[in-house]
């Protein structure tokens, strides 16, 4: 069964948007569709998740975290 055939298309609770230039660069973090803050490192994403009662075991799991404009290692503009 493909994702299109599925009646349930996953939407992760955590969304990390692309890098914004700044001193220092940062990424906007959304949880459940609400902007919850800025992240300057992976630890900031994990702390935001924990504040909302979300335990993240795998930052590469697209059902848990969606990374936009890069991955968990992207923290500067190119």
Biotite code that builds the C-alpha atoms (Angstrom):
import biotite.structure as struc

atoms = struc.array([
    struc.Atom([0.000, 0.000, 0.000], chain_id="A", res_id=1, res_name="UNK", atom_name="CA", element="C"),
    struc.Atom([1.374, 3.409, -0.900], chain_id="A", res_id=2, res_name="UNK", atom_name="CA", element="C"),
    struc.Atom([0.973, 6.536, 1.189], chain_id="A", res_id=3, res_name="UNK", atom_name="CA", element="C"),
    struc.Atom([-1.616, 7.794, -1.310], chain_id="A", res_id=4, res_name="UNK", atom_name="CA", element="C"),
    struc.Atom([-3.683, 4.636, -0.772], chain_id="A", res_id=5, res_name="UNK", atom_name="CA", element="C"),
    struc.Atom([-3.494, 5.005, 2.979], chain_id="A", res_id=6, res_name="UNK", atom_name="CA", element="C"),
    struc.Atom([-6.366, 6.641, 4.831], chain_id="A", res_id=7, res_name="UNK", atom_name="CA", element="C"),
    struc.Atom([-3.895, 8.065, 7.349], chain_id="A", res_id=8, res_name="UNK", atom_name="CA", element="C"),
    struc.Atom([-1.120, 10.354, 6.166], chain_id="A", res_id=9, res_name="UNK", atom_name="CA", element="C"),
    struc.Atom([1.210, 11.069, 9.037], chain_id="A", res_id=10, res_name="UNK", atom_name="CA", element="C"),
    struc.Atom([1.835, 14.567, 10.224], chain_id="A", res_id=11, res_name="UNK", atom_name="CA", element="C"),
    struc.Atom([4.638, 14.913, 12.750], chain_id="A", res_id=12, res_name="UNK", atom_name="CA", element="C"),
    struc.Atom([3.973, 16.975, 15.852], chain_id="A", res_id=13, res_name="UNK", atom_name="CA", element="C"),
    struc.Atom([7.352, 18.735, 15.516], chain_id="A", res_id=14, res_name="UNK", atom_name="CA", element="C"),
    struc.Atom([8.260, 20.894, 12.533], chain_id="A", res_id=15, res_name="UNK", atom_name="CA", element="C"),
    struc.Atom([11.672, 22.556, 12.284], chain_id="A", res_id=16, res_name="UNK", atom_name="CA", element="C"),
    struc.Atom([11.751, 25.242, 9.598], chain_id="A", res_id=17, res_name="UNK", atom_name="CA", element="C"),
    struc.Atom([14.728, 26.368, 7.512], chain_id="A", res_id=18, res_name="UNK", atom_name="CA", element="C"),
    struc.Atom([17.640, 28.398, 8.795], chain_id="A", res_id=19, res_name="UNK", atom_name="CA", element="C"),
    struc.Atom([17.135, 32.139, 9.274], chain_id="A", res_id=20, res_name="UNK", atom_name="CA", element="C"),
    struc.Atom([20.301, 34.224, 9.037], chain_id="A", res_id=21, res_name="UNK", atom_name="CA", element="C"),
    struc.Atom([21.199, 36.102, 12.147], chain_id="A", res_id=22, res_name="UNK", atom_name="CA", element="C"),
    struc.Atom([23.761, 36.471, 14.836], chain_id="A", res_id=23, res_name="UNK", atom_name="CA", element="C"),
    struc.Atom([23.588, 33.491, 15.422], chain_id="A", res_id=24, res_name="UNK", atom_name="CA", element="C"),
    struc.Atom([21.495, 31.708, 12.768], chain_id="A", res_id=25, res_name="UNK", atom_name="CA", element="C"),
    struc.Atom([18.366, 29.963, 14.054], chain_id="A", res_id=26, res_name="UNK", atom_name="CA", element="C"),
    struc.Atom([15.459, 27.762, 13.015], chain_id="A", res_id=27, res_name="UNK", atom_name="CA", element="C"),
    struc.Atom([11.814, 28.248, 13.981], chain_id="A", res_id=28, res_name="UNK", atom_name="CA", element="C"),
    struc.Atom([10.266, 25.294, 15.823], chain_id="A", res_id=29, res_name="UNK", atom_name="CA", element="C"),
    struc.Atom([6.565, 24.482, 15.619], chain_id="A", res_id=30, res_name="UNK", atom_name="CA", element="C"),
    struc.Atom([4.783, 21.917, 17.748], chain_id="A", res_id=31, res_name="UNK", atom_name="CA", element="C"),
    struc.Atom([1.234, 20.895, 16.919], chain_id="A", res_id=32, res_name="UNK", atom_name="CA", element="C"),
    struc.Atom([1.043, 23.763, 14.401], chain_id="A", res_id=33, res_name="UNK", atom_name="CA", element="C"),
    struc.Atom([2.041, 26.460, 16.909], chain_id="A", res_id=34, res_name="UNK", atom_name="CA", element="C"),
    struc.Atom([5.333, 28.366, 16.844], chain_id="A", res_id=35, res_name="UNK", atom_name="CA", element="C"),
    struc.Atom([7.029, 27.562, 20.146], chain_id="A", res_id=36, res_name="UNK", atom_name="CA", element="C"),
    struc.Atom([10.414, 29.194, 19.708], chain_id="A", res_id=37, res_name="UNK", atom_name="CA", element="C"),
    struc.Atom([13.763, 29.384, 18.003], chain_id="A", res_id=38, res_name="UNK", atom_name="CA", element="C"),
    struc.Atom([16.386, 26.664, 17.918], chain_id="A", res_id=39, res_name="UNK", atom_name="CA", element="C"),
    struc.Atom([20.082, 27.241, 17.469], chain_id="A", res_id=40, res_name="UNK", atom_name="CA", element="C"),
    struc.Atom([20.994, 23.566, 17.934], chain_id="A", res_id=41, res_name="UNK", atom_name="CA", element="C"),
    struc.Atom([19.421, 20.122, 18.105], chain_id="A", res_id=42, res_name="UNK", atom_name="CA", element="C"),
    struc.Atom([19.303, 20.364, 21.884], chain_id="A", res_id=43, res_name="UNK", atom_name="CA", element="C"),
    struc.Atom([16.923, 23.333, 21.603], chain_id="A", res_id=44, res_name="UNK", atom_name="CA", element="C"),
    struc.Atom([14.546, 21.186, 19.523], chain_id="A", res_id=45, res_name="UNK", atom_name="CA", element="C"),
    struc.Atom([14.700, 18.396, 22.115], chain_id="A", res_id=46, res_name="UNK", atom_name="CA", element="C"),
    struc.Atom([14.089, 20.842, 24.977], chain_id="A", res_id=47, res_name="UNK", atom_name="CA", element="C"),
    struc.Atom([11.069, 22.329, 23.190], chain_id="A", res_id=48, res_name="UNK", atom_name="CA", element="C"),
    struc.Atom([9.677, 18.846, 22.584], chain_id="A", res_id=49, res_name="UNK", atom_name="CA", element="C"),
    struc.Atom([10.176, 17.887, 26.227], chain_id="A", res_id=50, res_name="UNK", atom_name="CA", element="C"),
    struc.Atom([8.387, 21.049, 27.367], chain_id="A", res_id=51, res_name="UNK", atom_name="CA", element="C"),
    struc.Atom([5.339, 19.782, 25.452], chain_id="A", res_id=52, res_name="UNK", atom_name="CA", element="C"),
    struc.Atom([5.636, 16.265, 26.834], chain_id="A", res_id=53, res_name="UNK", atom_name="CA", element="C"),
    struc.Atom([7.118, 14.784, 23.680], chain_id="A", res_id=54, res_name="UNK", atom_name="CA", element="C"),
    struc.Atom([9.965, 12.311, 24.034], chain_id="A", res_id=55, res_name="UNK", atom_name="CA", element="C"),
    struc.Atom([12.035, 12.102, 20.852], chain_id="A", res_id=56, res_name="UNK", atom_name="CA", element="C"),
    struc.Atom([13.905, 8.827, 20.432], chain_id="A", res_id=57, res_name="UNK", atom_name="CA", element="C"),
    struc.Atom([14.907, 9.297, 16.782], chain_id="A", res_id=58, res_name="UNK", atom_name="CA", element="C"),
    struc.Atom([15.423, 12.723, 15.215], chain_id="A", res_id=59, res_name="UNK", atom_name="CA", element="C"),
    struc.Atom([15.511, 11.064, 11.792], chain_id="A", res_id=60, res_name="UNK", atom_name="CA", element="C"),
    struc.Atom([12.010, 9.588, 12.119], chain_id="A", res_id=61, res_name="UNK", atom_name="CA", element="C"),
    struc.Atom([9.764, 11.613, 9.765], chain_id="A", res_id=62, res_name="UNK", atom_name="CA", element="C"),
    struc.Atom([6.704, 10.618, 11.804], chain_id="A", res_id=63, res_name="UNK", atom_name="CA", element="C"),
    struc.Atom([8.197, 12.444, 14.796], chain_id="A", res_id=64, res_name="UNK", atom_name="CA", element="C"),
    struc.Atom([10.109, 15.427, 13.356], chain_id="A", res_id=65, res_name="UNK", atom_name="CA", element="C"),
    struc.Atom([9.925, 17.105, 9.968], chain_id="A", res_id=66, res_name="UNK", atom_name="CA", element="C"),
    struc.Atom([13.040, 19.053, 8.997], chain_id="A", res_id=67, res_name="UNK", atom_name="CA", element="C"),
    struc.Atom([12.429, 21.755, 6.360], chain_id="A", res_id=68, res_name="UNK", atom_name="CA", element="C"),
    struc.Atom([15.367, 23.214, 4.454], chain_id="A", res_id=69, res_name="UNK", atom_name="CA", element="C"),
    struc.Atom([17.941, 20.833, 5.842], chain_id="A", res_id=70, res_name="UNK", atom_name="CA", element="C"),
    struc.Atom([18.321, 18.155, 8.461], chain_id="A", res_id=71, res_name="UNK", atom_name="CA", element="C"),
    struc.Atom([19.355, 17.956, 12.099], chain_id="A", res_id=72, res_name="UNK", atom_name="CA", element="C"),
    struc.Atom([22.900, 18.960, 11.094], chain_id="A", res_id=73, res_name="UNK", atom_name="CA", element="C"),
    struc.Atom([21.860, 22.131, 9.206], chain_id="A", res_id=74, res_name="UNK", atom_name="CA", element="C"),
    struc.Atom([22.256, 25.170, 11.444], chain_id="A", res_id=75, res_name="UNK", atom_name="CA", element="C"),
    struc.Atom([23.865, 27.765, 9.163], chain_id="A", res_id=76, res_name="UNK", atom_name="CA", element="C"),
    struc.Atom([22.852, 29.363, 5.855], chain_id="A", res_id=77, res_name="UNK", atom_name="CA", element="C"),
    struc.Atom([24.725, 28.221, 2.775], chain_id="A", res_id=78, res_name="UNK", atom_name="CA", element="C"),
])
